[in-house]
Structure formats: structure tokens, C-alpha cells
Amino acid sequence: MEKEYDLICIMCPNGCRLHVDKDLNVTGNKCLRGVNYGKAEVTHPTRIVTSTVKIDSHELAVCPVKTKDPIPKEKIFDIMAEINKISLKCPVHIGDVVIQNVCGTGSDIVATREILQ
Amino acid sequence: MKQKDLLIIGGGSAGLAAAVSAYDAGVRDILIVEKGPFLGGILNQCVHNGFGLHEFKEELTGPEFFSRLVDEVKERHIEYVLNSFVTDLTKDKVVSYTNREDGFVQVKAKAIIMSAGCYERNAGAIGIPGDRPAGVITAGQAQLYMNEYGYLVGKRVFILGSGDIGLIMARRMSLEGAKVLGVAELMPYSNGLNRNIVQCLEDYNIPLYLSHTVSRVYGKSHLEKIEISKVDDHMQPIPGTEMTFECDTLMLSIGLIPYNNLLNHIGLPTSRSRGAWVNEHMETKLDGLFSCGNVLHVHDLADNVVEEAKVAGKAAAQYLDGKLPRHEELIKVEPGDGVGYTVPCEIDLANAEAVVPIKFRVRKPSKDVYLEFKFNGETIRRIYKQTIIPSEMEITPLKKELFTSNTGLLTVSLVQKEAK
């Protein structure tokens, strides 16, 4: 890398203050997740996207969903557009795939709540 | 009147975890009374991720996190009622609640766990000058509309207060197509977790105006615009620093307050967290009445709520077995310089486990400091902190043997490290 970075790790609420040097060495982390985050954030940042999808339930108007894996940050709004195109029918279970390989990211959109009726 | 060994007020993270832990410690006759239509409490609307790393060793969304707790409750066939609002609680532990099916119900409980959570500070609490139009809403309310009812409450949004819910909603509404114009924070530092500043504001290019507040609200029937101003050292708006934003929504994320009214009503002492005064077993000053979770003090992590609730659940079981006697010799715990409150407020060393966790928040962000634990004037533990901020709760475990007596005063203070 051309420069060094001071980052806040977002992998958990600890919010460790990371330093990433030009050789991609990460310091300031409390766990291994911080090393991976630090390296990824300065090379190719990724995020988990969470949102909701319309559902025909009489208990809830929408069902919460997430990307099963972290996706490239620049794809967030493309993925949101896909999520907002679909609607679900009950029953839905945690982990049910609602969109496969969303926007070619290799990650599925999965339901994060059970809604039976 | 119905009888129960253990009645739990609130079926959110704290109530569910307390129920499971009480059950696993041998209590069978349990009733959870939940106000809402689902178990899980506020996590029903927290569709974002970041939960469970501590408790379940993986990153979960709010619904996934509470679903695991609900599964544990259901596996144990623990009884619960939904849509049931607790209206009263007496000193002899009679709890009254109402719901549509059963009407008015009174239950005499041998032990009670209070786990009713917290509520949001709202517009009335801060008295912003100007009009009183529609479109001013608390962040948690906007989150409920968005994530359970499917309504986006506005298209051009300004946020007052940098609490975590406001930051999470800044991202959520941006994702759903709203324009979030900015966040104003009265203090010179953010009140949210650092990770949320990064992934909720910076990721979406939302400006954070520190040392700013909303100084006027404009709008006849619906919000039309707001004015923000920089504030001075006394938190007063500085004339000449005004900026205006045209917006249809002003979202407030200005603090959470323990919903401890039922305990206040019977005159139980409170701590500086505005929750109940509790000892190391989360027991209040009333025998057999325990408190845990956000009704005791506002947590930043649901994982910490669960851990605290497990202590309360187990303690309730001990109490029901007659194994949690009160002793006259007690250690008082008080916040010292730079510390806002502590949980617990009191330690009964004769009952305490091998390690007593002391939870507290500092009053302002500090660098290069020691956390100093003094017992009867003598330093028993000192921990160096490079940085420490109010939005992150500190938990320091103190070993029982550090206390040289069963009585006295424990203080927690922030001490600046002297320059070499």
C-alpha cells in the first residue's frame, strides 16, 4: 500500500482502533477478526447488508433478511434494489434462501426470522 | 389469586435469559409477562447484525439472537403471556397485569425479576424552540415503523443525537432511499459506538456535527425545516452559527432511560443509572425482587444484558431455595471522580461468587488514564486505559480476596496518568 491507515474495526462492538501499515501488518486488534478486517478494509472493503422484505404474514409487514456473507461495499445499493423487488410467502424460517447469489456476489440473501403465518 | 414461584416482567433479552437460567438452576414454576405481541423485546426491530459474538460466538442479527433465546425458553416449556401489560407491583410481590383474553389478572409471586427494558427520551424532554409539527420522531419509533410495519417515515431526514439507534437508523433509512442530511450531537464527542460511526455514517457520507444542537423547528402541520447551531461550553447555541436544513423528519436519538417506574412506585431506592439499587446478585432492596438488563442500567450490548440476566435468574433460584440470606455486613460501591454510576451498588461478600464484576460508565472520553478501585481508602486494583469513552460500558472483574473486610466502601475513579 502507498500509505498507512488508522481504522476502527467494525467486526464487533468493541470497535478496536486498528493501525494498518504499508505492508498490511495490523496492530491494535484484540482478536484475529481485526487482522482480517484491517487488511480487507484497505484493499477491498466488504459489509454484511441487513434489510427487510415484504411478506404476506398477518403478524408482520416485513421479514428481516441479510447477506449470508460479507459483500463488496460498492454493491450495497445494487443489492438493496434486488431485495426491494421481491416479496415472500409464509412460512419462512431462519436461514431460508430468498435470493441466490445476489448480484453475482456469491452470497445469498437469507431470512433472519421465522414467520409462520 | 394465581400463585407463581417466579414471575418475570418483560420477555426481551433479559427476561428470556433470566428465565432460562432460573429454570436451569431448578425453578419450574415460572411465568414471563410480555407487553408486546412477540417474545424478544426490542430485538424484534433490531434487524441489523453485530449481536451474539460473546454469547453465541458468531455474529447474528437481532431477530436471530432473540430467536435462540426463545428456542431455549420453549425447549424448557417455560410459561409466558403476550400482549400483557403489568399495571402494578406491590411490596408483598403481587403483580397485576391485563390482556384481552384474561382481562385483569393478579399473581402472587415468591420471587420477581424485573426486566422491563428502557424507553427513549423524547422531544418533550428537551423542549426544542419553534413549532410543534408532525415529523419529529424518536429513532426507536422510526425503527419499529421501518422494520416491523414496513413504513419509511420520511425522505429527507435530520438526526439529533448520536446514540446508536440514531446511527443505525441513519444507515437503514439511507439504504431504503431516504436522504439523511446529517447528525447533530450536543457533546463534543459521539455517544454511539465507534463502529457505528464508521459503518453507519462514514459509509454513507453522512456528516456528524459535534457540539451542535437543533435550535429551531419550522413547520405548520408537517415539519418543513430545522435550524442547527453550534453550542458553547455551557451547551448554549451560539448566535451567528445557524445552518438550516429542509427536511420532513427530525429523528431523535438522545438517550434511553430505564423503565423502572413500577419499582419507583413502591419506593425502592434507585442508583445513579436511574435503575434499581441492586447488590452483586442483582437483588434490589426488597427481598426476592431482582432487576437486570436495560431497566437496571442501559447496556450497549445485548450479550452483556444476557450475562447479567443469567446472574439474576440463578440468584432468584437461590433465593427460592432459601440460599440467599441477607447479611448485615455490606460493602457499599460508589462512583468516584469521572465515573457516572456503578452496578452493583452494594456487595454482600458472604454471598458473593469468587469474582464480582463491577460495571460502570465514565462521564467523558479520556485518554491515558487509570481506572482506580479503592477499598476503604486503599487501592486494590488499578487498570491502565489508553482510551475510554462513555458510550462503552466498562466491566471490571474483582476477585473476592481483594476485599480485606465484609464492610466498607469501594469506589471506582478515573485517575489521569501523570506525565513522566
Contacts between the chains, C-beta under 8 A, distances in Angstrom:
chain1	res1	chain2	res2	distance
A	7	B	198	7.7
A	8	B	194	4.5
A	8	B	195	6.0
A	8	B	197	7.2
A	8	B	198	4.9
A	9	B	195	7.0
A	10	B	195	4.1
A	10	B	198	5.4
A	10	B	199	4.7
A	11	B	59	7.7
A	11	B	195	8.0
A	12	B	50	6.8
A	12	B	53	4.7
A	12	B	59	7.3
A	12	B	195	7.6
A	13	B	50	6.0
A	13	B	53	7.9
A	13	B	193	5.3
A	13	B	195	6.2
A	13	B	300	6.3
A	13	B	301	5.4
A	13	B	392	7.9
A	15	B	193	5.5
A	15	B	194	3.5
A	15	B	195	4.4
A	15	B	392	7.5
A	17	B	194	7.8
A	17	B	387	7.2
A	47	B	199	6.8
A	47	B	203	7.2
A	48	B	49	5.1
A	48	B	59	7.5
A	49	B	175	7.5
A	50	B	47	5.2
A	50	B	48	4.9
A	50	B	49	5.6
A	50	B	61	5.7
A	51	B	47	7.2
A	51	B	172	8.0
A	51	B	175	6.2
A	51	B	176	7.7
A	52	B	47	6.1
A	52	B	146	7.5
A	52	B	147	5.7
A	52	B	150	6.8
A	54	B	150	6.6
A	59	B	37	7.0
A	59	B	38	7.8
A	60	B	148	5.7
A	61	B	148	6.9
A	61	B	149	5.1
A	61	B	150	3.6
A	61	B	151	7.9
A	62	B	147	6.9
A	62	B	148	7.0
A	62	B	149	7.7
A	62	B	150	4.3
A	64	B	47	3.8
A	64	B	61	6.3
A	64	B	62	7.8
A	64	B	63	5.0
A	64	B	147	6.7
A	66	B	47	7.9
A	66	B	49	6.3
A	66	B	61	5.7
A	73	B	203	7.0
A	76	B	175	7.2
A	76	B	203	8.0
A	77	B	175	7.7
A	80	B	175	5.2
A	80	B	176	7.5
A	84	B	176	7.9
A	94	B	63	7.8
A	94	B	64	6.1
A	94	B	67	6.1
A	112	B	47	6.9
A	112	B	60	7.9
A	112	B	61	4.5
A	112	B	63	4.9
A	112	B	64	5.0
A	113	B	63	3.9
A	113	B	64	7.5
A	113	B	67	6.8
A	114	B	67	6.5
